[in-house]
Structure formats: C-alpha cells, structure tokens
Amino acid sequence: MTTTTLDIFNLLVDAGIDAEKAKPLAKEILTRTEAVETLATKNDLLAFKADMYKALLIQTGALVTIFASLYAIFG
C-alpha cells in the first residue's frame, strides 16, 4: 500500500493536530515512493565516494605530470 498525502493528513488529524496545520504538513512529507525516487541510498553514496576518489587520483596524476614537465623544461 502506498502512502498518499490524504493518508498522511488523516493520520495527523487523528493524532490531534488541527486540520489547518495538518494540511501543509501532509503536503511536505515525502511518500515512500517519493523518498525512493529522491533520496540517495547508502550504496549511492558509496559509489559517489568511489568516483570522487578516482577523480582525485586522476587529478593528482595530471598535476604531478604537469609539474614534472615544467621542472624538466625550466628546472
């Protein structure tokens, strides 16, 4: 069963929150489907971290190559 804004609204009202206050709250709370589509998972973050380390290594290698070349030319 997917949670809808109306379900969330009803839960908030049943919990004792005024209907006028519950309406904007219900609209702002992510549904399970929205959360799956929007939020990053732990695996997503680990893959991103690995990609950043690869980029850092490539950038470091490029800088070392540039500095070595400059040293060879002007050293």
FENBEL-V155028 format. One line per field, one symbol per residue. phi: phi as a letter, one per 40 degrees, with the letter a starting at -180 (. if undefined). Layout:
# FENBEL-V155028
phi = ???
This chain:
# FENBEL-V155028
phi = .ccbdcccdcccccchcddccccccccccccdcccccbcccdcccccccccccccccccccccccccccccccbd
